[in-house]
Amino acid sequence: MARLFQNYPLLLLKESRIILRLAVPVMAAQVGQNLMTFVDTIMVGHYSAQHLAAIAAGTMLFFPLQVFANGVLMALSPIVAQFYGSGQQPAIGAYVRQGLYLSQLLALPIFLIVRHLAPVLGWIGIEPKVVAIADGYIHAISWGLPAAFAFMALRLFNEGIAVMKPGMYFTLVALACNVVGNSILIYGRFGLPELGAVGAGWSTAIAWWVMLACMTVYVGINRHLKPFNLLERWDRPNARRLLELLKMGLPIGLSLILEVGMFAATTLLIGGLGTNVLAGHQVALNVAAMSFMVPLGLSIATTVRVGQLVGQGNISDARFSGLTSLVISVAIMASASLVLICFPMAIAGFYTSDPQVKAIAVKLLTMAAIFQIFDGLQVVAIGALRGLKDTRMPMLFNLISYWLVGLPIGYFLGIIGPFGAQGLWAGFIAGLLISACLNNLRFFQLTKPQQRSGL
């Protein structure tokens, strides 16, 4: 036992290197993907506070559905990782092809639904001009959803076999396209009309198609991926495999939508507090979402690492790998908290020059600093559980954490009580804390070493 504790720091360092080698490209890809919203927010924020509020409202209508679809597709990651860890490579290509079918089966209904959601904004009291702009933004960005979901399926395949960099590279290419597109379409350059937030929506949709095109070419020509026969052959839809993906993926999608749905519901409630409050909330929420991309990337890498170790039949190493990821997450998110505490005014200034919007954003960034560590702990624990193919209990935990604890507390403090947006953000803190506790307890319970009989 003493020898084990003596070697623990070296083991932790060794495992940290393995996890970070997997995680850093995924973190970069996640940050790059979120930077599209960040760029949209900054460029539209300097264009008009009204258009910034429209992006905030529009995003909270379509984003939960997008996250749900991505969550369903995330079933590919542990399936591919466990097959890869156990050496069953021929089975991987068949599941990925079904994942591509599933991506489009999800894209069609979501495309149709999001284009009819704008009236919800009017029902909750958001200004009619903001609703009209948000409707145009949603219609524009919806054209990119089929590409975004297909890209996600191919990216998850690559990550499941521990090939992490393509997703990062192609996301950065798409980000560059988004910046150029925004510059042209938001402000109306080269003789094109000035579209504001709607232009940002078109730019993001185009960037998603560019991202898919790059990934398709990569998968098609990379000789190291030839053994998986991803695009060389094409299967018909297979009900058994599709149902297996759905059985594992639906709880992931519902789990994510429960979390994102709390943030979306809170945004809609804040919309009734005024345009400036909504714009300030969007700034702070975008910053929090940006910092969340780092532990989310770590969570995805943890799913792959834990899944491959489980595929090899090594549960004890899977437990240690999950623990290592949690330690890394705490270190990263503690640093993020310090940045938000020390530089809130400078951060808000990147997004807007409106003094009222900036003042609200600064207050909410302080609230965001409080929940950073909880946010990192819960998402990494969920990633580790996903590597074990445990997806149903995290869904239940998110229901309890966000809808039975977080949102009611936020509503009581912010809407019934006198604290406004800050009270609603207190609900975020409560929900994330409960989720972090429940999911971590679940992971360590499932990977607990079996006691020998007679002891």
N, C-alpha and C positions, 0 to 999 in steps of 0.2 A: 504493500500500500504506500509506504514511504517513497519507494522508487517511482511509483506512478505519479505522485504529487511532484516529485523532483523533475520528472520529464514533462510535466504538464505544460509549462511555458513554451518548450520547444515544439511540442505537439500542436499547441494552439497557433504558434507562428507558422508552422508548416501547413496546417489546414487553412489558415487565413490567406496564405499565398495562393493556394489552389482555388479558394472561393473567389478571391479578388481577381484572379486571372480570368475566371468565368464572368465575374460580375461587372467589371469596369466597362467592357464594350456594351453590355446591356444597359448599364446606367447611362452611358453616353447616348445610346439609342433612345432611351426613355426621355432623357432631358431634351434631346433633339426634337423628338415628337412633340413634347410639351412646349418647346420653344416656338412652335408654329402658333399656338394660342397666345404665347407671350408676345411674339412679334405682332400678331393681330391686335392684341390689347394695347401695346405701346403705340403703334402707328395710328390706330383708330382713336386712342385716347388723346393724342395730340391733334387729331382732326376735329373731334367734337365729343363733349361729355355725353350728349344725347346718343350718339352712335356707339360710344363705349357702353352705356347702359343697355343698348339693344343687343350687343354681343353677349353681355352678362346674362340677359334674360333668354336669348336664343340658345346659348350654349347649354343652359340648364334644362332646356326642353329636349334637345337631341342627344346630349352627352350621356345621360343615364342609359339610353337604349344602345348607344355605341359601346359603352362599357359592358353592358350585358352581353352583347354579341361577342366581344373580345373574350369575356369570361367563359362563355360556352366553348369557344375555340381553344381556350387554355387547357382543356382536357388532353389535347395533343401532346403537350409538353411532358407530363409524367408518363403517359403511355409510351411515347418515343424513348424517353430516358430509361425506363425500366426494360424495354425490349433491347435497347442498345447495351445496357449494363449486363444483361443476361446472354448477349451474343445472338439474339434472334433478329438480325438485321433484315431478312427478307420480308418480315411482317410490317416493317415500318412504312415502306412505300405505299402499301395498300391502305393503311390508316390515313396517311397524309392526303391521298387522293380523295378519300371520303371526307376529310376535313375541308378540302377545297369545295366539294359539293355543298357541305354544310355552311360554308361561308356565304355562298350565294343564296341558299335557302333562308338564311337570316337577313341578308341584305335587302331582298325584295320587300318583305312586309315592313321592315323598319324604314326603308325609303318612302313607302306610301304613308306610313303613320306620321312621320315627323313633318311632312308637308301640310298636315292639317291640325297642327298643335297650337298655332299662334293665338287662336281665340282664348286659350287658357290664360294668356297674359292679360287680356282685357278683363276677364272675369275677376282677377285678383287686384285690379285697380291700377295697373301700370298705364302710363300716359299713352293715348292712341298713336301719337307720332312715333314713340319708341316701339310700340307693337308692330307698326307697319314696317319699320326698318328691320326689326328682328325677324319678321316673316320673310322678307327678301333674303336676309342672311342665311336662314335655314334652308330655303329653297335652293340657294346656290350651293351650299356645302353638301347637301344631300346627294348630289350627283357623284361625289367622290366616295360614298360609302361602300359600293361593291368592290372598288379597288382596295380600300383600306382593310376590309375583312379578308380578301384573298391574300394580300400581303402578310397579314397577321398569321394566317395558316402556314405560309411558307417560312416565315420567320421563326415560328414555334418549332417547326421541323428542324431547322438549323440549330436552334438553341438546345433542342432535346438531344442532339448528338454532339453537343459542346462546341459547335461552330458559331461563335458569338459575333464576330466582326462584321459580316455582311449586313446584318440589320442596322448596325451603327453607321456604316458607310452610306447606305442608301437613304437612311433617314436624314443624314446631313446633306445629301444631294437635294432631297425634297425640301429641306429647310431653306437652302439657298434659292431654290425656285420660288418658294413662298415669299421670301423677302423681295425678290425682283417683281413678282406678280403683285404684291401689295403696293409697292411703289408706283406701279403703273395703274392699277385698277382703283385703289382707294382715292388717289389724288387726281386721276385723269390725265395721264401723260400720252404723248404720241397721238394726239387727236382723239383719244378714247374719252368717254364721259366719266365724270367724277362720281364714283359709286359708293364711297365711304365704306361702311361695314359690309354692305353687300359685295363690294369688290374683294374684301378680305375673305368672304365665303367662297367666291369663285377661285381665288388664288389657292386656298387650302385644298379645294377639290382637285384642281389641276396637279398640285404637288403630290397628292395621294396616288394619282394615276402614274406619275413619273416614278414614284417609289416602287409600285408594283411592276412596272416595266423593267426596271433595273434588277429586281429580285428574280423575275422570271428568266431573264437572260442569264443571270448568274447560275441559277439552278440548272438551266438547260445546257450550259457549256462546261460546267466544272466537272472535270474527269473524276475527281474524288467522290462525287455524288452519284456517279453512274451505277454503282451496285444497287442503289435504292430504286432505280427505274421509275423515277417520279413522273417524268413527262414523256418518256419513250413509249410507254403504254398507258392505256386509259381504261379503267374499270367502269362498269355501270354502277349506279348507286346501289350500295349493299345495305339492306335493312338492318342486319345484325350489327355491323360495324357502326352504322349511323346511330343506332340505339345505344350502343356502348359509349360512344362519344357523348351523346346527350345525357345518358345516365350519370356520367361523371361531370360533364360540363355544365348542365343546367344548375346544379347547386352552386358551382363557381360563379356563373353569371348572376344568379339571384343574390348570392352573397355580396358581390360587387355592387349590384344595383341597390341593395339595401343600404350600403355605405354611401355610395354616390347620391342615392335618392335622398338621404338625410341632408346632404349639402345642397342638393337641388331644391328641396322643399324649403330649406332655410333661406336660400336665395330668393325664392318666390315670396316668402313672408317679408323679407327685407325690401323687396320691390314696392311694397305698400308703404314703406317709411319715407319714400321720396327718391328722386333720380340721383341726387348727389350721394345719398347713403348707399344706394345700389351700386353706383360707380365706384365708391370707396371700398365697398365690400368686394367687388370684382377684382380690384387691384390686390387686396390682401389675400383673397382666395387664390389668385393666380400665382402669387409668390409662394404660398403654402403648397400649392400643387406642384410647383417647380421643385421645391426641396423634397417633396414626397417621391419624385421620380428616382431619386438616388436609392432609398431603401426599397422601392418597388423593383428596381433593377437587381438589387441584392436578393430580393425575395424570389425573383424568377431564376436567378443563378442557384439559389438554395434548393428550389424545386428540382432542378436538373441534377445537382450534386447528390441530394438525398435520394432521388429516384434511381440514379445509377447505382448507388451503394445498396439500395434495397434490391435492385435487380440482381446484384451480385450475392445477395443473401446476408449482407453485413449490416444488421440493425444497429449494433453498438457504435459503429463508425458513423452511421447516419445520424444517430443521436448527438454525437460529438460535433459533427458538421453543422447541425442545426444550432447547437449552443454557440459555436464559433461565429456563425452569421449574426446571432443576436448580440454578441459582444461588439462586433464590427458596427452593427446598426446603432447601438447606443453611442459609440464614439462619434459617428458621423452626425447623428441628429443633435447631439449635445453641441457640436460645433455650429450647426445650423441655427440652433436657439440663440447662441451668443451673437451671431451675425444679426439676427432680427432684433435682438435687444439693443445692440450698440448702434445700428445704422438704419432705424426705421424711416427717418425723414429722407435720407438719401435714396433708399429703395423706392419709396413712394414717388419721389421726384423723377425717377426713370419713366414712370407711367403717365404722369399727368402734371400739368402746371396749374391746375385749378386749385386754389388754396383750400376751399371747403372739402373737395374730394380728398385732397392730400391729408388734411387733418383727421378725417374719418379713417382713412387707410392706416395711418400711423397707430391709432388706438387699436385697430384690429390686428395689426402685425404683432403687437405686444401679446395679444391673446394667442396668436399662432405660435409664438415662441414657447408658450407653456406646453402645448400638446405635441411638440416635435418628437420627443423621445417615445411617448406612448404610440404615436403614429408609426414610427419605425418598428417598434416591438411587435405591434399587432400584424403588420403586413409581412414581416419576415417569418413570424410563427405560422401564419396562414400558408406561406410559400413552402415551409418545411412540411406542414400537414399535407399539402398538395402532392409533394414528392412521395408520401405514403399512400396516395390515392384516397385520402380522407377528405371529403369535400362537403358532406352533409352537416356535420356538427359545426364547422365554421359558419355555414349559412345560418344555423339556428342561433349561434352566438352573436352574429351581426344583427339579427332581428331583435334580440334582447338588448344589445348594447346601444344600437342607434335609434330604434323606433320605440322601445319601451323605457329607455333611460335618456338618451341624448336629446332627441327631439322634444319630448315633453318638458325636460328641464329648460331647454332653450326657449320654448314657447312661453313657459311660466315666467321666466326671468325677463325675456325680451319683449313679448307682446302684452301679456297680462301685467307684468311688472314694469318697473321704470327704466330698465337698462338698455332697451333698444337693441341695436346690432351687437353690442358687446354681450348682452345677456344671451342672445341666440348663439353666439360663438362659445359661450360657456357650456352650452349643450354639446358642442363638438368635443370639448375637453373631457366631459363626463363619458360620452360614448366611446371615445378612443381608449380611455383608461380601462373601462370594463372589457372591451374587446381584447386589449393587450393581455389582461390577466387571464381571461377564459381560454384564449387560443394557446398561450404558452403552457398553461396547466395541461391542456389536452395533448400537446405534442410530447411533453415529458412523461405523461402517463402512458401513452401508446408505445414509447420507446424505452420504458422502464425495464431494466434487466430482470429476467425471470429468476425468482428465488429457487434455490435448489431444495428439493424435498429433504426433510429430516433436519433442517436448520431452524 
